[in-house]
Amino acid sequence: MASQATAPPARAGIGRIVAASLVGATIEWYDFFLYGSAAALVFNTLFFPSSDPLVGTLLSFLTYAVGFAARPLGGIVFGHYGDRVGRKKLLVISLLMMGGATFAMGLLPTHASIGVGAPVLLTVLRLVQGFALGGEWGGAVLLVSEHGGDARRGFWASWPQAGAPGGNLLATGVLALLAAVQSDEAFLAWGWRVPFLLSGVLVMVGLWIRISVTESPVFLAARREAEAAAAAGAQEKPPVVEVFRKSWREVLTAIGTRFGENISYYILTAFVLVYVTVHLELPKSDALNAVLIGSAVHFVTIPLWGALSDRLGRRPVTLIGAVGMALWAFAFFALLDTESFPVIALAVTVGLLFHGAMYGPQAAFISELFDTKVRYSGASMGSQLASIIGGALAPIIAVELLKDHDSALPVAVYMSFAALVTAVTVKFARETRGRDLAADETAGPAPLPAPRREGSVPLGG
């Protein structure tokens, strides 16, 4: 593909794209994290009743992990069609699937009503959630990355990333509000259903916004070229085949980059609910409100980390987060053990700040690793394979370590090790800042990052 430098985007145009990606990503992450919070606080009792609270929680988190197992399959399917028919169409489908599954969860009968059928139905809907989310991340970040200019891609592409804390903020906020105004009995009886049913309304809002955006110009140019090649008799292999044939190193880089970020995030936001409520025996409102405060700061600072990566590069900013998280893991649990709410909130917030340094530049970094014709497939596969070995297992491993050792130290070691894996991966990866996304690097020598112009990348775009 011929190189064509990506021009700076029109502010109004990129604003619409960012809004569509952010709102859609926030809603889908709301659905996903709502399940994680409910798995720690509600599902262990209603769908997996057990005499040992940690055993019920472990079973509940196993269904949480099932959603992650479906994400690579979603990444393959959505990536294939996203690289063939476009980013926008697949994002609309993923939003409808995710929201529909979450709404249906709010209508499920519990174990007390239908026995083993309840967790089976819950698991099936969780699989649909995971499959849909497997296609969401790649499409959302690529739509913004391919619309945005080379110089400020880190900032623009970090906004869909802010959808993760945005969704967690929304999910945790709704649960915290219900917990504050309801008794535990009312919450378990029917209150937990409200945030799941609310997803139906949110999806309609996200759909209205997402339908209004235009397709990526970089993708449209690549599709025209592919159609011309097909008309000339050229045979094109499926994108996922091309990814593993030509870009397997980039897939491994994406997995390593996400490994520590993924594990630390689910310990900071999901396992912390178990640790505070079950191990420390504090009110669930303490855990929920701490995550709420941390997620608010996280949401605001992710785009700042993305903007900083436009100045310093993707690798240095990611390293700040990875090394910081490796050290903070030990302080994190020590602060939780004080059983003081302000200190617990501080522990979660600082942890999420370090996480944001890894997560903010990630969308641009992973997008810049792959060529246009396989970018959706490559970014989705690298990201979602990391979610299986990282995020899916993180709460389960953490709960099992706590159950076996009755101490948070092994969990801190696990969290620190994961962050160091990311640090090593990024240390040896190539810098991608400034890459022209319209140029195929596999067609020839990789271009050097675009030259910097003095004062050309102000913070915040």
N, C-alpha and C positions, 0 to 999 in steps of 0.2 A: 504494500500500500504506500502510495506516495505520501511523503511527509507534508503536512500543512500545519504550521504553528497555530495553536489554539489561541484565538483572539480573546482579549478580555471580554467577559460576558456583559451584556446590557444589564444594569442593576435591577430593573423591573422584571426582566425575564428570569434571571437567576433567582430573584426573590420568590417568584411563583414556584419554581422548581424546588427550592429549599423548603418552602412552606408545605408543598405536597409530600415531599419525602419525610420531613420532620413529623408532620401530623400523622401520616400513615404509619411511620415507624413507631411513634409514641403509642398509638392505639394497639398495634400488634404486640409491642413489648408490654403494654398494660395487660393484655390477655395472657401473655406468657408468664410474667412475674406474678400476676394475680394467682396463678396456679401454684407457683413456688411458695408464696406466702401462705396460701391455704393448705398446702402440703405440710407446712411446719406447724400450723395453728389449728386446723379444722379437720382435714381429711384423715389424719391419723386416728381420730376418734370416730368419725362418721362412716368411713369406708373401710378402715383397717383396725377395728377394735382389738385391743390386746391388754393383758394385765400389766405389761411393762411399757411405759410411755415411749421409751427410746426404740423398742422393737416396732411399735406401731408407726413411729416417725420414720424408721428405716424403710418399712414397707411402703409408706407414703412417698418417700423420696425415690424409691425404685420406679414408681410410675412417673415421677418427675424426670428421671433419667431416660425413660422410654421415649419421651418427646425429643430428647437430644439424638437418640438413635435413629429417628426418622428424618432428622435434618439433612444428612448427606444425600439421602435419596431425593428429598425435595430439592436440594442443591443441584443434583444431576438433571432432574426433569425440568425444573425451572430454568436452570442454566442453559440446557440444550435449546429450549424454545425461546429463551430470552436472547440468545445469540443468533437465532434464526429469524424470529418474527418481531422482536423488539422488547425493550425494557418495560415500557409503559403497560402493555396488555397484561404481562405476567404479574406486575405489581397489583393490578386491580383484582386478578384472580386470587392472589395470595391473601389480600385483605379480606375478601369475602369468605374464604375457607377458614381463616383464623378466627374471625369474628363469629361465624356460624357455630364453630366447635365450642367456643367459650360460652356463647348464649345457651347452647344445649346443656352444658355442664350445670348451669343454674337451675335446670329443670329435672336433673337426675334424682331418682329415688336413692335412699341411703341403704347401707348394709342392714339396718334394722327393718327395712321395708321388704327388700327382695333378696337379701343374703348375698351370695357370692356374685350375683349378676351385677351388683352395684359397682364394685371395683373393676369388673370386666368392661362395663360400658365407659367408666371413667378413663380406663387405659386406652380404649379405642379412640375416644375424643382427644386424648392427649397425643396420640399418634398423628391425628389430623393436624393438630396445632403445630407439632414439630415439623411435619412435612411442609406446611405452609410457610413457617418461619425460615426454613431452609432456603426458600427462594426469595424471601423478603429482603434480607440484608444485602445480598449482592446487587439486586436490582435498584434498591434505594440509593446506595452509595454510588453506583455507577451512573445513574441518571444525573446526579449532582456533579460528579467528577467529570463527566463527559460534556456537560454544559458549561462548567466553570473554566476559567482561564488557567494557564499553567502556573502563573506566579502566585495565585491565591487559592490554589486547589486544596491545600491543607485546611484552610479556614472554612471554605464552602462545604467540603466533603465531611467535615466534622459535625455538621448540624444533624444529619441523619443519625450519627453516633449518639448525639444528645437525646435521641428518642429512647434509648435504653434507660437512662436515669429518669427521663420524662415519664415513661410508662411505669417505671417502678415507683416514682413519686405519686403518680395518679393512683396506682393500685394500693400502695401502702397508705396513702391519704384516705381513700375510701374505707379501707379496713380499720384504720385508726379512728375515723369518725364514728363508724358503726360500733366499735368496741367502747368508745367513750359514752355513747348515748344508750347503749343496750346492756342488759345484764348478760352474763356468760350464757345463761340458759336460753335467752331469746336469740342470741347470736348463733348458737349451735342449732337451734330449732329452725330458724328461717333467715336470720340476718345475713349469713354468709352468702346466700343466693343473690342478694341485691347487686353487688358489684359485677357478678357474672352476667346477669340479665342486662345491666347497664351497657355492656359491650355492644348490644344490638344497636343502640342509639349512636354510640361513638363510631361504629363502622359506617353508618349512613353519612355521618359528617365527613369522615375520611374519604369515602368513596366520591362524594360530591367534589371535594378538593382535588383528588388524584386524577379524576377523569379530565379535568380542565388543562392538564399540562401537555406539552408537546414532547414528541419522541427525541431522543438524543441525536444531535446532528452528526456526531462521530459515528454512531451506529448506522445511521441512514447512508452515509458515504460508504461505509464498509459493505452494507447490503447491496448497494448499487454495483460495487466492484465485484461482489460475489455473483450477482445475477449475470453480469457481463461475462465472467469467467465460465459460468455454467452454460451460457448460450454458445460459447466457443467450444464446448465439449469437455471442459475440465471437471473432474470428479472431486467433490469436497467431502472429506471425512467428517463424522460427527464431532462437534466441539470437544466433548469429553475425551474422545480418543486422541485428538490433537493436543489436549492439555497434558495428558500423561506421556505422550510421545515426545513433545518438544519442551514442555514447561514443568516437568516434574520437580526440578530444583526450586522453582518459584512456589510450587504447592507446598513443599517442605518448609520453605522460608515463611510462608503464611501460617502454617501450623505452629511452628516454633514461636513466631511473633505473638500469636494469640494464646499460647499455652498458659503462660503465667498470668496474663490479663484475665483469661476466662476463669481459671481456678480461683484467683483472689477475689474476683467479683462475686462469685456465688457463695464464697465463705463470708464475705463482708455483708452480703444482703440477705442470704437465705439461711445459711448455717447459724449466723449470729442470732436469729430468732429462736432457734432451738437452744443454743448455749445460754442465752439470757433467761428464757422462760422455764426450761427443763432443768438445766444444770445449776444455774444460780437461783432458780425459783423466784424470779422477780416478775412483776406484772407484765403481761404481753404488751401493754401500752408503752412501757419503757423501751422495749425492743423496736416496736413499730415507729415510735416517735424519733428514736435515734436514727433509724434508716431514713425516715422522712426528712430530717434535717440534713443528713449527709447527701441524700439524693438531690436536694435543692441546690446545694453548693456544687455538686457534681455536674448538674445540668448547665449551670452558668459557666463553669470553668472549662468544660470540654472544648468549646470553640476557641477559647484562649490558647489552650495547648495546641490545637490545630493551627492557629495563626502563628504561634511561635515556631512550629515546624516549617512554616514557609520562610522563616528567617534563618533558622539554625540547621534545618534538615530534619528528615523523619527519624533518622537513627539516633542523634543526640537526645532528642526529646523523649523518645521511647526508652532510652537507657536511663534517663533520670527517673522515670516511673518504675522501671524494673528493679533497679538497684535500691531505690527508696522503699519499694514494697518488700524486698527481701529482708531489709533491716526492720521495717515497721511491723512485720508479722509478729515478732516477739513482744514488742511494746503493746501491740493491739490487745492481746489476751490479758496481759498484765493490767491494762487499764480497765478492761471489762470486769476483772476480778475485784475491782474496788467497790462494785455494786452501787456506784454513784451515777445517777442519770446524766448529769453534765459531762462527766468523764467518759461515760459510755458513748455519748453523742460525739465527743471530740475524737475518740478512737475510731469510730466509723467514718467520720468526715475526713480526717487526715488520710485514712486508708483509701477512701474514694478519690482524694486529690491525686495520690500517687497512681491509682488506677487510671484516672483521666489522662495522665501524661502518656500512658501506654495506649489508651483507647482513642484519644483525640486524633493523632496523626495516622492511625491505623487504616482508616478508609482510603485516604489518598495513597498511602504506602502500598497497600495490597492491590489497589486499582492500577497503580503504576508498574506493577510487576508483570502484567499480562498484556498481550496484544488484543486489539479490538474484537477480532473474530472469535476469540475464546475467553474474553475477559469475564463475562458473566459466569461461565462454567468454572474457570480457574479460580476466581475470587470466591465463589460459593463453595467449591469443593475444599479449598484450603481452609476457609473459615469454618465450615461445618464439620470437617474431620477433626479439627481442633476442639470443637464443642463436645464431641463424643469422649475423647481421651482427657479432656479438661473439665468443662463445666458439668457434663452429665454425671461424672463420677465424684466431683468435688464434695457435694453435700453428703453423699453416701460414705465416702472414705472418711470425711471429717467426723460424722456421727459414729462410725465404727471405731475410729481411733479414740474418741472420747469415751465410748462405751467400754472399750477394752482397758484403757489406762486411767480413766477417771481424772484426766489432766489434759489441759490444752496445749502443753508443750509439743507433743507429736504433731498436732494440727499446725502449729506455728512452723515447725520444721518442714512439713509438707508444703505449706504456702510459700515459704522462703525458697525452697528448692525449685518450685514451679517458676517463680519470678526470675531466678538465676538462669533457667533454661531459656527464657525469653531474652535475657540480657546477652547471653552467649550467641544466640541466633542473630540478633540485631547487630552485634559487634562485628560479625563476619559477613553480614549481608551488604549488598551494594546500596549506595545512596540513590534514591529515585527522584528526589525533589527536582522539579523543573522539566520532567520528561514531557515530550509532545505525545499525547495519547493517540493522535491520528497516525503516528509512525509505528510500523511493525519492527520491533527490534530483532525478531527472529530471522528477518530477511537479510540482515547484515550486521555489522558491528554496532554495538549499543552506543547510542549517542551520549555525549557528556551532558550533565545538567545544563539547562539554559543559563547563560551568563546573567548575573545579578546586576540590576541597575540601582544605583545609589538611591535609597529612600523609596523604592518602588513598591514595597510590601508593608504598608502600615498595619499595625495590629488591628484586628477586627475588620479587615477588608476595606 
